Amino acid sequence: MPTDLLGWLTFDDPMSGVRARLIEHLQYTAGGVLLACLVGLPLGLLLGHLGRGGTLAINISNVGRAVPTLGVVVLFAVSPLGTSLFALSLALGLFALPPVLTNAYVGMREVDREAVEAARGMGMTPGQLFRKVEFPLAFPLVAAGVRSAVLQVIATAVLAAAVGGGGLGRFLIEGLGSQDYPQLQAGALLVAGLAFSVELVLGLLQRLLDPGGRAGRTTRRTPPVGQEPVSATA
Amino acid sequence: MAISVTSVGVLAQGVPNPWFSTLYLQQGRSELLIALEQHVVITVIAVAAGVVLALPLALLARRSALAETLVVGAAGVVYTVPSLALFALLVPFTAYTATTAVIALALYTLVILVRNAVTGLRQVPAEVVEAAKGMGLGAGQRLLRVELPLALPSIVAGIRVATVSTISLLTVAAYVGTGGFGQLIDQGFRADYRAKIVTACLACVLLALIADALLVLLQRLLTPWTRAVR
């Protein structure tokens, strides 16, 4: 069995097509995250800046948790949208939206009010306030939201295979269907490995990009119970 | 128009395929009830197992920063594994049974349950603990009669999130043969029977919302003092 497993994990094995599936998986992920960020980041940051729509942002994430990911993927598949890359990205983007939106909102609201007042007192325009004070201070939480979204989408993209799409989920769905344990384990290791590697890379990236820098960052406050930034598993 | 639908929901060619139909509600009544029962039973067992595991882990985690990092970190690592992959990793050991789903889902709940339990226990005012000590309560008594009750709102908040997530995630476990609403969704997909998919999805969301409301109610009953304060 170990040799079978190794065979499955060999990237250049033409039979397993791991590389092609990995690329499909990354395409779904990129599509879903991109769509979610295009909608969720501007909306969450704006609402947070204005201090409005908090219940909306929180409720979206609470309701989002209750909606079964499999159901939405299947509903998209049987709708006229089908299982194209765009349709699946849209379905996955729906699940990436709550963490992006909620974290962007909460991140902006958690910015120290005194810092905001001081910036206003210095005569900053709303645009300057956003760019120089609010966004840098909100960055850790905003980035955490995007990270959660990426992980959520990687996990949900596995389900694309359940509706005839591609991605690494194929090995799992096919392995489960035919009780092919080597394929099953290889698929599981690939999916988990992808999630861990991406999480690691994004963690490093966040540190590099953090405009607030690691020194002098405001102490992280624990968000209120029940409203904590959502993490992801689908 | 006559619609021919078999009990598994195979539509004849050329027949309209509505997103919702009362016909399915009638014909699918028994399979919906069976799925509901499977869904509820597995969710309750998984969340209960999660709570039973999370409390000792939380007590361990609050002892030291190192213990907390290790416990919370380990729960986070498990949480990072996508559900279908975790089910797949367990299948060679626990086969296509509900046990597979219960183990995986219970492990997923830990990340939120442990964190909320630690937060809740930490929010217990030091004076209260001191007062309990002064009254001669031992460590076990303090935990059971003072600390856990005061941490309950935070713990229940965690259980709410865990329950709602578990109900949603359990649909994916249909691929390891646990039944539930996920199985109806998958059957509906294979038969291209939209009403079945939509009904199963709605039932799943409804179940999550009802479970959440029941837990809120439970918390109010268990912690009457939180209402008096507000």
Chai-1 contact restraints between the chains, C-beta under 6 A:
chainA,res_idxA,chainB,res_idxB,connection_type,confidence,min_distance_angstrom,max_distance_angstrom,comment,restraint_id
A,R65,B,V164,contact,1.0,0.0,6.0,A-B,restraint_1
A,R65,B,S165,contact,1.0,0.0,6.0,A-B,restraint_2
A,A66,B,V164,contact,1.0,0.0,6.0,A-B,restraint_3
A,A66,B,V205,contact,1.0,0.0,6.0,A-B,restraint_4
A,A66,B,A208,contact,1.0,0.0,6.0,A-B,restraint_5
A,V67,B,V205,contact,1.0,0.0,6.0,A-B,restraint_6
A,P68,B,S168,contact,1.0,0.0,6.0,A-B,restraint_7
A,P68,B,T171,contact,1.0,0.0,6.0,A-B,restraint_8
A,P68,B,C204,contact,1.0,0.0,6.0,A-B,restraint_9
A,L70,B,T171,contact,1.0,0.0,6.0,A-B,restraint_10
A,L70,B,V172,contact,1.0,0.0,6.0,A-B,restraint_11
A,L70,B,G182,contact,1.0,0.0,6.0,A-B,restraint_12
A,L70,B,I185,contact,1.0,0.0,6.0,A-B,restraint_13
A,G71,B,I185,contact,1.0,0.0,6.0,A-B,restraint_14
A,G71,B,C201,contact,1.0,0.0,6.0,A-B,restraint_15
A,V74,B,I185,contact,1.0,0.0,6.0,A-B,restraint_16
A,V74,B,F189,contact,1.0,0.0,6.0,A-B,restraint_17
A,V74,B,I197,contact,1.0,0.0,6.0,A-B,restraint_18
A,V78,B,R194,contact,1.0,0.0,6.0,A-B,restraint_19
A,A155,B,P82,contact,1.0,0.0,6.0,A-B,restraint_20
A,V158,B,P82,contact,1.0,0.0,6.0,A-B,restraint_21
A,V158,B,L84,contact,1.0,0.0,6.0,A-B,restraint_22
A,L172,B,L84,contact,1.0,0.0,6.0,A-B,restraint_23
A,L172,B,A88,contact,1.0,0.0,6.0,A-B,restraint_24
A,L176,B,Y175,contact,1.0,0.0,6.0,A-B,restraint_25
A,Y181,B,P92,contact,1.0,0.0,6.0,A-B,restraint_26
A,L184,B,A88,contact,1.0,0.0,6.0,A-B,restraint_27
A,A188,B,A85,contact,1.0,0.0,6.0,A-B,restraint_28
A,A188,B,A88,contact,1.0,0.0,6.0,A-B,restraint_29
A,A188,B,L89,contact,1.0,0.0,6.0,A-B,restraint_30
A,V191,B,P82,contact,1.0,0.0,6.0,A-B,restraint_31
A,V191,B,A85,contact,1.0,0.0,6.0,A-B,restraint_32
A,A192,B,V81,contact,1.0,0.0,6.0,A-B,restraint_33
A,A192,B,A85,contact,1.0,0.0,6.0,A-B,restraint_34
A,A195,B,T80,contact,1.0,0.0,6.0,A-B,restraint_35
A,E199,B,T80,contact,1.0,0.0,6.0,A-B,restraint_36
A,V225,B,S154,contact,1.0,0.0,6.0,A-B,restraint_37
A,V225,B,A157,contact,1.0,0.0,6.0,A-B,restraint_38
A,G226,B,A157,contact,1.0,0.0,6.0,A-B,restraint_39
A,T233,B,Y79,contact,1.0,0.0,6.0,A-B,restraint_40
A,T233,B,S83,contact,1.0,0.0,6.0,A-B,restraint_41
A,T233,B,Y108,contact,1.0,0.0,6.0,A-B,restraint_42
